[in-house]
Amino acid sequence: MRYAKALMILFLAVTLVGTIVFTSNDAMAKVGDNVEAVCSVCHTMHHSQDGTDPTNPNDETQSVGPNNALLYGDSSGNNATCVACHTGSGGTHATLGYDEETGAPIVDLAADKQLAGGTYVAGTDKTRHNALGITGADATIPNDGVSGGDIPPGGANSDIGDALQITCAGTTGCHGDRAESDNVKSVHGAHHLDDRTIDGTKIGKSYRFLGIDVSGSSFSSGDGVDGLEHDHWESGQENSLFANNTLNADDHNVYDAEGINRVCASCHGDFHGTDQGTSEPWIRHPTDITLESAADEGPSAEYDEYPNTAGGELYSTEAPVGFTVAQADGEANVDANDGQVLCISCHRAHGSEWDDILRWNYDAMLATGGEGSVNTGCNRCHTTK
């Protein structure tokens, strides 16, 4: 009896430990989707190994420290901590789209392997956001002449706090709490938060850690972006994403239209809202309107045929549209004609192979048949052109 009781206790203990391990790994999906979430992959307790600075396992060139939040990555350049984990060096990075050790999505992949947000690997300044620590300053757009900071097209230098370059996170970036100037403080704790529900209430529960409001004392409900995240960031390397364009939450991101557009508008404000006009004929390309309403108000029903693809698919990853969260959360097969136009319907967030960070070659768009791109790009929505 005593032996049986001991076995039972041992069994319960092993079961409990297994439950804790698997539950914790599942709950902290930001660091555990593709790998085991081992603390020492990102953190060093005392920043000392054999009496010297430890080598960063994610980037052998990064050994400066100690750093904020006990991270290996150098935070002296503000963006460098993000770069240490989110840029690759070829090999499996280029194949998988993420780092095998940390599970972090890689943002400087070759153009043919880029994730949904695009790639910083580009030929000119016109094809990418020039993020600090990844690329040099943008020489193709003007600065304010006072601080030397770049002026975002359609915006003002003050939109990014007189920064010389855009950063990944914080006040001068797109991700994290945008009331915080430092990248690490801006996303502090987010990588460890249970993100199985994305609702925008916290940084770790905001779509891709995106923040909307630049001003404010802290991140609060309403400051984030909702949506559904593709499990491999639309890398297309381990799924049938590009062979199946039906509206299925397992195959592509589902964007909260208002949230995503507000992130872009925080720097490029002149391209949004009243500055785009209120109805046809538009003075700037509209955002935040549904394809269905555009067809009702316009001269034709050209938008009704989105995504202009044979076979009756309901969604295009080439020109994605956004939805209200109420539509998306149920993973319902929503009619894409109810989808809302996004800034990222035409552009990628990080960079692309085309000018203006476009998703396709604008110069090849044709309104009639010919040798150019007829049923792609702009013509995904403008189906009768």
Summary of the structure (lengths in Angstrom):
residues: 385
radius of gyration: 22.7
end to end distance: 82.1
largest distance: 85.0
contacts: 1222
relative contact order: 0.09
helix: 31%
strand: 8%
